[in-house]
Amino acid sequence: MPWSPRAVLLRDLVLGILGTLAFLIDLGADLWAASQYVLSGRYLWAALVLALLGLASVALQLFSWIWLRSDVSSPLAPKPPGRHLALLHLLQLGYLYRCVQGLQQGLLVWRQEVPSEFDVAYADFLSLDISMLRLFETFLETTPQLTLVLAIILQSGSAEYYQCEVLSVCSSSSPLLGVGASVIYFLWNLLLLWPRVLVVALFSALFPRYVALHFLGLWLVFLFWVWLQGTDFMPGPHSEWLYRATVATILYFSWFNVAEGHTRGRATIHLVFLLNDSLLLVVAWATQSAWLPSGRLLQSLLPAAGVCFLLGLALRLAYYCWLHPSRRWEPDQVDGTWGLRSLEERQLPQNRRMAHLAKNFFPKPRDEAVLPWKGEVNGVL
């Protein structure tokens, strides 16, 4: 049964609260894990955890600040960012500020008996930026840290209670495609991501000195590939390279579409490339005479990873054959919000960068661009 508009607003508000809490819990867990590594004398592991956390945080603040500055050009955009906002971003609190701002706007809309179109549109505007930043954080910080934790476990042969990164990965999903489609979408991404993380962690445990070279080599290849596709997501040519570098990092672990048009060929090329690279990493492990302390565990994990990959591939094919929004491009009335096309017609606040990105994820058949509805813009994992 379709949800009522107020129920949808309440659901979005609750998801926003849970996402913010998950971010804070994940941040606290990272700092706690780093402190535990220091106390146990594992300074390199602590430095790696803090380095991943710091680099991801800086990238998120840059994205947030650049978007705030570029939104000033719109006559209906919020007021220009001042010194206080600049200080918040300098203190690495820009993303948290956006979460609080999104919750305040969502609460304002939910309290209204008949929400105004402007308030709903502005709430969507904020939530899209937050979702995109959360996606970037997932692949810039959480996924590399998960890989690091697995490598440490494989190398040491034991796991500690503070080595947990599952919450953050799961909290980055958003069930706004419909229940069935959301579950399938999340599962195929997760099932294809987990084997990749495992093999990279295995390579890191065996060849800790070479994993950085491996990542850098593939990252440069993906960066060149993204550049060839002519991305135009950020407001300026210099900031566009920040986006391309971030997408190249995502492509090292998972698929992310950045260009308009039919993506079957590009997705297939990426899948085959990543599969061959993962197989080479497994072969590099298999040819080593020195076994890791967790060798027996690996004998069960690697076959499980193969099964997960095949299952994820099957779910991915099923999703694109029957559940992808491009096969049913009429606006979904369940969301209780207006589509981006109606926002443009009414001159309400609209997130143009996300609308542009949405054309890459949800192309309309016969090469007709589709303007998606709320919740189907970012392809959020």
N, C-alpha and C positions, 0 to 999 in steps of 0.2 A: 504494500500500500504506500502511496506517495506521502511524504512527510509534509506537515503543515509548515508554512513559512517561519513561524515562531519556533517550531521544533528544530528546523534547520539552523536558525540563528543560534539557538541554545547549543546545538551539537557543535557548531563551529567555535563557539566561545569555549566550550569544554575542551575541545581538541587543542585550542590555542593555549589554554592553561596547562594541559598535560604536556604539550610540547615545550613550553617555557620551563616547567619543572624538570622535565627530562634533560634539558640543556644544562640547568644548574646542577643537577645530580651528576651528570656526566663530567662537568667541569670539576666538581668536588672530588669525584672518583679519580680523575687524572692526577690532580694535585696530591691526593692521598697515596696513590700508587708511586708517584715520584718520590714522595717523602719516605715511603717504605723501602724503596730501592736504595736511597741514600743511607738510611739507618742500617741496612744490611751490607753496606759497602759496595753496592753495585752502581757506581757513579756513572758509568757509560750508559746503562739502561735508563737511569734517571734523566740524564742529559738528552737522550733521544726522545723520551716522553715529553719533556718540556720543550724541546725544539719543535716537534710536530705540533704541539699545542700553540706555541708562539707563532709559528709561520701561518697556521690556519687562521688564528685570530687576527693577525695583521692583514691577511688577504680579505677577510670578512669586513674589517673596518674600512679598507680601501673601497671595496664594492659599495658599501653602505654610504660612505661619504660622497663618492662620485655620483651615485644616483640622486642623493639629496641635492647636490649642486646642480645637476642637470634638470631636475624637476622644477627648478625655479623658473625656467623659461616658459612654463605653462601658466596661462593666466588664472587657471582654476587650481593650481597646485598649492600646497601648504606654504606658509611663509618661509622666506629664505632661512637656511641654517645659520645660527649665530655663533658667538664664541663659546657658549655653553655646550652646544652640540659638538663643536670642534674639539673641545676639551674632553667630552665623553668618548669620542672616537679615539683620541690620543691615549686615553686611559683604557682602551680596549673594551669599552662599555657600549659601543654603538649598536651592536646587535641586540643586546639586552634592552636598550632603550626602545628599539623598534618593537620588540616583543611586548613591552609594557604599553607602548602607544597603540599597538594593534588590539590588545586586550581592552584598553579604555574605549576605543572606538567600537569594538564589538559589543561591549556592555552598554554603551550609549544606544546602539541600534536595537539591542534586545529589549531595553527598557521602554522603547517607544511603542505605543499601541499600534500605530500605523507607521512603520519606518519610512523616512523620506528617501527618495531615490538617491539624493546626493550622499547621505550618510551611508547607505548600503554600498554605493559605488566606491566611496572613499575607504570603507572597511575592506572591500575586495582589493582595492589598490594596495593597501598596506599588507594584507595577507599574502598577496602574490610575491612581493619583495621578500617577506619573511620566509616563505617556502623556498624561494630560490637560494637565499642565504643558507638555509638549513641544508639544502642539497649540497651546496659547496662545502659546508662544514663536514658533512658526512664523508665526502671523498678526500678532502684535504687533511682531515685530522682523525676521524673515527676509524675509517677503513685502514689507513696506514698503521694506526696504533693497534688495531686488531691483528694486523699482520705481524707487527712487532711482538705482541703478547704471545701469539702462536709460535713464533720463532724461538722465543725465550723458553716456552714450555717444551718444545721439541728438543732444544739444546740441553736443557737442564734435566728433563725427564720428570718434572713435577710441576704442579700448578698451585698458585697461591690464591687465597680467597679474594684478594683485592685485584686480581687480574680479570676484569670483566668489562667488555665493551659492547655487550649485546643490546643493552637498553637503548643506547643512542642510535644504533642502526635501525632498530625496530621503530623507534619514535619518529623517524624521519619519513615514515609512510603516511599517506593521507587518503582515507577511504571516500573519495568524492567522485569516483567514476561509476558509482553503483556498487552494491555489495559484492556481487559475483565478479564483476570486472576488476574491482579493486583487489580482491583476494588473489585472483589469477595473476594480475599484473605484479603484485608484490612478490608472489611465490616464484614466478619465473625469473625475476630479477635477483632474488635472494639465492635461488638454486644455481644460477649461473655465476653469481658473485662468489659464493662460498668456495667452490673448487679453485677458482683463481687465487683467492686469498691464501688457501692452503698450500698451493704449489709455490707461490712466492715466499711464504713463510718458511717452507721446507728449504728452498734455495738459500734464503737468508741464514737459516740455522747452519747449513753446511758451508756456505761461502760468504761469510759476513763481510769480507773485504771487497767482494765483487758485486754485491746486490745494488750498491749505489751506481756502479757503471752500467749495470743492466737496466735499471730504471731510467738513468739519464739517456741512454741510447734509444730506448723505446719512446721516451717522452719527447725527444727531438723529432723522431719520425712522426709521432702523432701531432706535434705542434706544426710541422710542415704540412701535414695533411689537412689540418684545420684551416691553416692559412690559405691553402689552395681552394678551399670551399668558399672563401670570401665572406666570412662572418661579418655581421653588422649589428651587434647587440649593444655595445656600449656607446656613449654619446660622442666619443672622440677617437681618433686613430691610435693615440698612445694608450689610452685606457683599454682599447680593444685587445691589446696584447696581454693584458692581465686576464681577460676573459679567455683568450685562446690558450694561455698557459694553464689555466684552471681546467678547461675542457680536456686538454692533453693529459692531465693527471687523472681525470675521470676515465678517459678512454684506456688508460693503463689497466684499469680494473673492470670496467663495464662499458656498455654501449651508451652513447649520448649523441643525438642527432642535432646538427647545427646548421643544416642547409635545407632550403625548400625543395620540393619535388619528391618524386618517388625514392624511397630510401632503401629499397630491397637490396640493390646492388652494393651500396655502401655498407649496410648492416652485415651482409654476407661476407664482404671482404674483411671487415673488422673481426667478425666471429672466427673466420678461418685463420686469420693472422694471430689472434690471441690464443686459439686452440693449439696451433703449431708451436707457439712460444711456450705454452704451458707444458706441452708434451716434451719439448726439449729440456725444460727444467726438471721434469720427472726422470728423464733419461740420465741427466747429469747426476741425480741422486742415486739412481739404480746402479750406475757404473762405479760408485765409490765403494771401496773395500771397508772403510771405517763406518760403522753403524752408529746412529745417534742413540742416546740412552732410551729414547722412546721408540725404538725400532719396531717392536711388536705392535705398538699402537698404530704405527704408520701402515702396517700390513692390512689393517682393517679400515683405516681412514681413506687411503687412496682408492680402493674399490668403491667405498661409499661416495667419494667425490665423483667418480665416474658415473655412478647411478644418478647422483644429483644433477650432473651436467645433462645427461640424457633426458631426465624428467623435466628439467628446466627448459630445455630446447623444445620438448613436446608442448609444454604449456605456453611457451612463447609463440609457437606456430598456431596453437588454438586461439590465443588471444588476438593475434593479428588477422586470423581468418574469420572469427565470429564476434569478437567483443570490442575491437578497436572502434573509437568514436567516428572515424572516417567512414565506417560502414553504416552509421546511423547519425548523420550530422545535424539532425534537427535539435534545437536547444532543449536541454533536459529540464522540464518544469519542476522536477523534484527538488532542485537546489533552492528554489524560491528566490532567485536573483535574476537580474536582467543580463542578457548576453552582452558581449563587448560591442556588438554592432548597435544595439539600442543605446548603449552608453555614448557611442560616438554621435548618434543622431541627436541625443538630448544634450550634448556638450557637457557631460558629467566627467568627473575625474576618471581617467583611464590610464592603465599601465601599458603604455605603447610598446615598451621593450618586451614585456611578457606576451602581448598580443602578436608581436612579430615572431617571437620564438615559438609560439603555439602553431604557427603555420608549418613549422618544420616537423612537429610531432603529429599533427592531425591534418594531413593534406586531404583535400576533397578530391574525389574521383574526377577523372577527365581534366586533371590539372587545374581545377578550380579551387582557389584558396578558401579555407573555411575559417571563420572567426569563432573560436570555441566559447564555451560557457564556463562559468566559474568552476574551478577545481580541476580543469583539464588543460591547464596551460603549460605547466612546467615539466610534465612527465616525471613528477617527483617519485623517487624510489621509496 
